[in-house]
Amino acid sequence: MAGLFITLEGGDGSGKTTAAIRLTKQLEKEGYTVTYTREPGGVKIAEEIRSVIVDVNNKEMDAKTEALLYAAARRQHLVEKVLPTLKQGGIVLCDRFIDSSLVYQGIGRGLGIDEVYQMNLFATENVLPNLTIFFDVKPEVAIKRVMSNEREVNRLDLESLAFHQSVYEGYLQICTLFPQRIRKIDASLSPDEVYDQVYALVKERL
C-alpha cells in the first residue's frame, strides 16, 4: 500500500467522529489527499449491511451472525473504497475497523479475540492499519455523551453498562496486544485537547 491507513477506535461517545472530521479538513488544507470514512458502512452495500446490524428491532441476532455481518461489510468497504485510495497514495481516516470487532464481538459477545481476528484477516486478506488511535474514555462517561446527543440510538447503544465496560476492557487488552500499531489518547478531555493529541500522532506518522 502506497498511502497511509489510519483508524480511530473507542466506544460510541468517545469523540472519534468529531476529531476525524476536523482532522480531515486540516490535512486537506495542508495539501494531503484524505478520505474520511466509517465502519460499518462507507459504501452502498456496507451501509445496507449496517442498517441490519444497528436496527433496534433485530434483537434476535446471533453473536456469530453479527460478527460475520461486520466482516462482510468490512470486506466490501475495503475493496471498494479503502484499497483504491491507498493505491493512489492517499490517506484513509476510518472511524472503526477490525479492532471494533475484536472488542465488541470477541470480548463483548464472548466469541474470543483470536476467533474474530482470524475471521477478519480472511475478510481483509491481512490488511491492517498503519496507525490506530484508541480514544480512551470510561464507558459511563461515553454513554452520557451519546444519550445527550440528538443522533439516532442504535442496537448496540442499548446494551447494558456491563457490556460496554467489557468492551472498554477489551480495548485496553488489545492496546497491549498490538503496541506497535495502537496508540492511546486521553479522550476524557475537552474536544480541543482530544484533537490536539490526535493531530500530533498523525503528524508524527506522516
N, C-alpha and C positions, 0 to 999 in steps of 0.2 A: 504493500500500500504506500502510495507516494504522499498522501495527505496526513492529517492528524485527526485521530478519532478520540474525542473526549466525552465521557459520560458523567452524568450527575445523579447521585443516588441519595436516598433518605426517605423517611416516611412522608406521607402527604402532610402538608403544612410546615415542612422544614425550610421552605424558601427557595427551593431549586428553580422553579419556573421563573420567578421574579428575577433572580440573579442571571439566569440563562438568557432571557430576553435582553436584559441590559448589557450583558457581555457581548452578545451578538451584534448589537448596534455599535458598541465601542470598537470591536475588532474590524467591523466593516469600515468605520471611519478611518482606521489605521491602514486600510488598504488590503485587508485579508478577504478571501472568498470564504464565507461562512454559511453553513446550512444548519439552522436550528430545527430540531425535530423531536418527536416524543415516542415513547412506547407505553402500552401497545398502541399502535396507530402509525401515523406519519404518511401512509399511502392508503389508497382506497380499500383494498382487500383487508389490510391490517386494521383499519378503522372499523370495518364491518365486524371483524372478529372482536375488537374491543367492545363494541356495543353489546355483544352477547356476554362477555366476561363481566362487565360492570353493571349489567341490568339487575336492579334490586329484586326483580321478580324471579330470578333464576336461583332460588335458594337450594334447589336440589342438586346443583352442580357438584360432581365428584371432584376430589382434590386432584386426581391424576388427569381428569378431563381439563380442569383449569390449567394445570401446568403445561399440558400439550397444546392448548389453545394459545397460551402465551408464546410458546416456542414456535408455533406455526405463524403467528403474527410477526414475530421477530425475524423469521426467515424471509418472509415476503418483503418486509421493510428493509432488511439488509441488502437483498439483491436488487431491489428497485430504487432505493434512494441512497443508502449509506455507501455501498461499494462504488457506485458510479461517481459520487462526489469525491471520494478518496482517490480514485484513479486519476481524476483530473487535478489532483493536488490541493483540493480544498480542505477546510476544517469542518468537521461534523461535531456539533454540540447536541448530544442526545439526552433528553430527560428520561432516564431509566434505560437499563439494558439487562444483560444476563444476571447481574448481581441481585436485581429485584426478584428474579425467580428463585435464586438460591435462598434468599431470606424469607420471602412470602410463602413460597410453596415448599422449599426444602426444610425450613425451620418452622414457620408459622403453621403450615399444614402437616408437618411431620413426615414429609416424604424422604427427607435426607438430602444433605447438601451434595454429596457425591453423585447420587442418582439423578438429581435435577441438573447438575453440572454436565454430566455425560450426555444427557438428553439435549441440552442446549449446544454443546460442542458439535453434536451431529447436525443440529439445525443451522449453525453458523459456519460450519466447516472450520472450526478452531479460530475464527476471527474474534479477537478480544480488543478492548480499547487500549490506546497508548497511555491514557490517564483517566482515572476515575476519582471524582471528588465526592466524598461522603459528607453530607450535611448532618452533623451530629447535634441533635436536639432531643430532649426527653419526650417520649410519646404523649404524655399528658399535656405538655405544652403545645405540641404539634396539633393534637386533636382539637384543642380550644381554638387554635388559629383556623382550622378547617371549618369548624362549626360557626365561626364568626364571619366567614366569608359568604358571599351570595352564590357561589357556584353550586352546581347540582351535586348532591351527595350520592356516591356510588356504593355498590355492594360491599366493597372492602372497608369503606368508611364506617359501616355499621357493625363491624366486628367488635368484640369486647376489648377492653383495655388490656386484658391479659394477652390477647392475640397480638396487639400492637407492641406490647412490651417484649414478647418473644421475638418479634420481627426486629425490634431495636437491638436486642441482644445478639441476634443473628448478624446484623450489620457489624457490630463490634467484633464478632468472631471472624468474619471474612476479611476485616481490616488486618487481622493478624495472619490470615492465610495467604493474602496477596499484598504484602507490604511494598513490593516494588511498583505496583500499579495503583493502589488505592491510597489516597491522601485524605486526611480527616481535617475538617474545619469546624469551628465553634459556630453553630447555626442558631444559638440562643440569643445572639447579639442583635443589634439593630440591622435593618436591611442594608444600610450603607457599609457597616462594618463587615457583614457577611460578604457582600460583593467585593470589598477590597481584598479579602482573603482569597476569593475565587480568582479574581483578576491576577493577583500575584502568582498563584500557582500556574495559571495558564501561560502567563508571560514568561515564567521561568522555563516552562517546557518548550515554548516557541523559540 
